Amino acid sequence: MKFLAKNLRLILSSLAVIALLIGCTQHPDEEQIQKLEETKSAALSAEKKLSEKKKERSDLEAQLEAKKAELAKVKAEKERVKQKLEARNAETQN
């Protein structure tokens, strides 16, 4: 009987401890939830800004390539005009 009483007390004590552990799980409080929301908002904002900057960079790179092409075209035109001018000067000297 004493053995059964000890076991019964041990079982009840174990159940009480388990119930306390289950019932006392930590849930986030308002401050933690607010911080989580702020962090989440900051992360989303940073991702949006990154996306905008990537698009801006892509646009600027396209503009740069267009300017390089325009420069090459102008240089070619300058060279053509220079050659024509040299040819005309050579004709007038002869």
Secondary structure, DSSP 8 states (H G I E B T S, - for coil): -HHHHHHHHHHHHHHHHHHHHHHT-----HHHHHHHHHHHHHHHHHHHHHHHHHHHHHHHHHHHHHHHHHHHHHHHHHHHHHHHHHHHHHHHH-
